[in-house]
Amino acid sequence: MTARTPESAAAPQGSPASPASPASRAERIGDAALDLLVERGMRGLTHRAVDERAGLPQGSTSNQARTRQALLETAVRRQVELEARVLTPHEMPGPDAEPAELVDALSLALHRYLTDHRALLVSRYELALEATRRPELRTFFDTAGSAFHGPLIAMMANAGSPSPERHALSLIAWCEGLMFSCAAGSFHSAVPSRAELRIGFDELLRGMLGG
């Protein structure tokens, strides 16, 4: 199991990005760091191991991220970039969307996580646990993750929620609990279908919105 997704593969020939460019190298280092977190856990994440996994000359990761904190921040940054691709902007419901459209989009994103991007969940849990031990990473991790909170709060408000922030938190907590149970918990071999997830979201939103 690896954290890399098809979108994070090396740029094809003719692409403006090349493996030697700073942006591409940062992505390769981030991908390798996430792969190592999934396969070996936090203790397996070292600068040397990232160089080896990314196929880079020894010392490349240290030049890009000199300290362990910088390496962890690189991993978090790449985690956020890859998670943002699970549900692309054009798949998100518009500001005037009906609750049913929100249910459809959320069930699509959650189903993709549980079927095609389970490794991203594992690397996220590794980083989240490490953030509980490193205050400096906690701040960076929370700031990076907050990028997902605002849009969800706005969607809940547009759907008619009388308390969008509280309802967004409840929705996130429900999703997080389901993802953990299916990716690392006792339901790891019983991933719900998209239809089942749609029913769950519909029941949850109806309770929140009074539908």
C-alpha positions as CSV (number, residue, x, y, z in Angstrom):
1,M,0.0,0.0,0.0
2,T,1.4,3.4,-1.0
3,A,0.3,6.9,-0.4
4,R,0.9,7.9,-4.0
5,T,-2.1,8.5,-6.3
6,P,-2.3,8.6,-10.1
7,E,-2.3,12.4,-9.9
8,S,1.0,12.4,-8.0
9,A,2.9,10.4,-10.5
10,A,5.9,11.9,-12.3
11,A,5.1,14.4,-14.9
12,P,5.0,13.0,-18.4
13,Q,7.3,14.1,-21.2
14,G,6.5,17.5,-22.5
15,S,5.2,18.7,-19.1
16,P,6.6,22.0,-17.9
17,A,7.5,20.4,-14.6
18,S,10.6,18.2,-14.5
19,P,12.0,16.0,-11.7
20,A,14.9,18.4,-11.2
21,S,12.7,21.4,-10.6
22,P,12.2,22.5,-7.0
23,A,8.4,22.0,-7.1
24,S,8.6,18.5,-8.6
25,R,11.3,17.5,-6.1
26,A,9.2,18.7,-3.2
27,E,6.3,16.6,-4.5
28,R,8.6,13.6,-4.9
29,I,9.9,14.0,-1.3
30,G,6.4,14.5,0.0
31,D,5.1,11.4,-1.8
32,A,8.0,9.3,-0.5
33,A,7.5,10.6,3.0
34,L,3.8,9.6,2.9
35,D,4.7,6.2,1.5
36,L,7.1,5.5,4.3
37,L,4.6,6.6,6.9
38,V,2.1,4.1,5.6
39,E,4.5,1.2,5.3
40,R,6.8,1.8,8.3
41,G,5.2,4.3,10.6
42,M,6.7,7.4,12.0
43,R,9.9,5.7,13.1
44,G,10.6,4.7,9.5
45,L,10.5,8.3,8.3
46,T,14.1,9.5,7.9
47,H,15.8,11.8,5.5
48,R,17.9,9.0,4.2
49,A,14.9,6.7,3.7
50,V,13.1,9.4,1.8
51,D,16.1,9.9,-0.5
52,E,16.1,6.2,-1.2
53,R,12.3,5.9,-1.7
54,A,12.2,9.0,-4.0
55,G,15.2,7.8,-6.0
56,L,17.1,11.0,-5.2
57,P,20.8,11.5,-4.5
58,Q,21.7,11.2,-0.9
59,G,21.3,14.5,0.9
60,S,18.5,15.8,-1.4
61,T,15.8,15.6,1.3
62,S,18.1,17.4,3.8
63,N,18.6,20.2,1.3
64,Q,14.8,20.5,0.8
65,A,13.8,20.0,4.4
66,R,16.8,20.3,6.8
67,T,15.1,19.4,10.1
68,R,12.7,16.7,11.0
69,Q,10.0,19.4,11.6
70,A,10.5,20.7,8.1
71,L,10.3,17.1,6.7
72,L,7.0,16.6,8.6
73,E,5.6,19.9,7.3
74,T,6.5,18.8,3.8
75,A,4.6,15.5,4.4
76,V,1.6,17.4,5.8
77,R,1.6,19.9,2.9
78,R,1.6,17.0,0.4
79,Q,-1.1,15.2,2.3
80,V,-3.3,18.3,2.0
81,E,-2.6,18.6,-1.8
82,L,-3.5,14.9,-2.4
83,E,-6.6,15.0,-0.3
84,A,-7.8,18.1,-2.2
85,R,-7.8,15.9,-5.3
86,V,-10.2,13.3,-3.9
87,L,-13.1,15.6,-4.6
88,T,-12.2,18.1,-7.3
89,P,-13.7,21.7,-7.3
90,H,-16.0,21.0,-10.3
91,E,-17.6,18.1,-8.4
92,M,-18.5,20.2,-5.4
93,P,-22.1,21.5,-5.2
94,G,-22.7,25.2,-6.0
95,P,-23.9,27.8,-3.4
96,D,-27.5,27.2,-4.3
97,A,-27.3,23.4,-4.3
98,E,-30.1,21.3,-2.8
99,P,-29.2,19.0,0.2
100,A,-29.4,16.0,-2.2
101,E,-26.5,17.4,-4.2
102,L,-24.5,17.8,-1.0
103,V,-25.3,14.2,0.0
104,D,-24.1,13.0,-3.5
105,A,-20.8,14.9,-3.4
106,L,-20.0,13.9,0.2
107,S,-20.8,10.2,-0.5
108,L,-18.6,10.3,-3.6
109,A,-15.7,11.7,-1.7
110,L,-16.0,9.3,1.2
111,H,-16.4,6.3,-1.1
112,R,-13.2,7.3,-3.0
113,Y,-11.3,7.6,0.3
114,L,-12.4,4.1,1.4
115,T,-11.8,2.4,-1.9
116,D,-9.0,4.2,-3.8
117,H,-7.2,6.3,-1.3
118,R,-7.1,4.3,1.9
119,A,-3.4,4.9,2.2
120,L,-4.0,8.6,2.5
121,L,-6.1,7.9,5.6
122,V,-3.3,5.9,7.2
123,S,-0.7,8.6,6.5
124,R,-3.1,11.2,7.9
125,Y,-3.5,9.3,11.1
126,E,0.3,8.9,11.5
127,L,0.7,12.7,11.1
128,A,-2.2,13.5,13.4
129,L,-0.8,11.4,16.2
130,E,2.6,12.9,15.8
131,A,1.1,16.3,16.0
132,T,-0.2,15.5,19.5
133,R,3.4,15.1,20.6
134,R,4.9,18.1,18.7
135,P,3.2,21.5,19.4
136,E,5.0,23.0,16.5
137,L,3.6,20.4,14.1
138,R,0.1,20.7,15.8
139,T,-0.1,24.3,14.7
140,F,1.0,23.6,11.2
141,F,-1.2,20.5,10.9
142,D,-4.3,22.4,12.1
143,T,-3.7,25.3,9.8
144,A,-3.3,23.1,6.8
145,G,-6.4,21.1,7.7
146,S,-8.6,24.1,8.2
147,A,-8.7,24.6,4.5
148,F,-11.4,22.0,4.4
149,H,-13.5,23.4,7.2
150,G,-14.5,26.7,5.7
151,P,-16.1,25.3,2.5
152,L,-18.0,22.7,4.5
153,I,-19.4,25.3,6.9
154,A,-20.4,27.4,3.9
155,M,-22.2,24.4,2.3
156,M,-24.0,23.7,5.5
157,A,-25.1,27.3,5.7
158,N,-26.3,27.3,2.1
159,A,-28.2,24.0,2.8
160,G,-30.2,25.8,5.5
161,S,-28.4,24.8,8.7
162,P,-29.4,27.0,11.6
163,S,-25.9,26.3,13.1
164,P,-23.5,25.6,10.3
165,E,-20.3,25.5,12.3
166,R,-21.7,23.0,14.8
167,H,-23.3,20.9,12.1
168,A,-20.1,20.9,10.0
169,L,-18.2,19.6,13.1
170,S,-20.8,16.8,13.5
171,L,-20.5,15.9,9.9
172,I,-16.7,15.9,10.0
173,A,-16.8,13.7,13.1
174,W,-19.1,11.3,11.5
175,C,-17.0,11.0,8.4
176,E,-13.8,10.7,10.5
177,G,-15.2,7.9,12.6
178,L,-16.4,6.0,9.6
179,M,-13.1,6.4,7.8
180,F,-11.1,5.2,10.8
181,S,-13.4,2.2,11.3
182,C,-13.1,1.2,7.7
183,A,-9.4,2.0,7.2
184,A,-7.8,0.9,10.4
185,G,-10.6,-0.2,12.8
186,S,-12.8,-3.3,13.1
187,F,-14.7,-2.6,9.9
188,H,-11.7,-2.5,7.7
189,S,-13.0,-5.5,5.6
190,A,-16.5,-4.1,5.4
191,V,-16.4,-0.9,3.3
192,P,-19.8,0.5,2.7
193,S,-21.0,0.9,-0.9
194,R,-21.6,4.4,-2.2
195,A,-25.3,3.8,-2.0
196,E,-25.0,3.0,1.7
197,L,-22.9,6.1,2.3
198,R,-25.5,8.2,0.5
199,I,-28.2,6.8,2.8
200,G,-26.1,7.6,5.9
201,F,-25.4,11.2,4.8
202,D,-29.1,11.7,3.9
203,E,-30.2,10.5,7.4
204,L,-27.6,12.7,9.1
205,L,-28.4,15.8,7.1
206,R,-32.2,15.3,7.5
207,G,-31.7,15.2,11.2
208,M,-29.6,18.4,11.2
209,L,-31.8,20.3,8.7
210,G,-35.1,19.1,9.9
211,G,-36.0,17.5,6.5
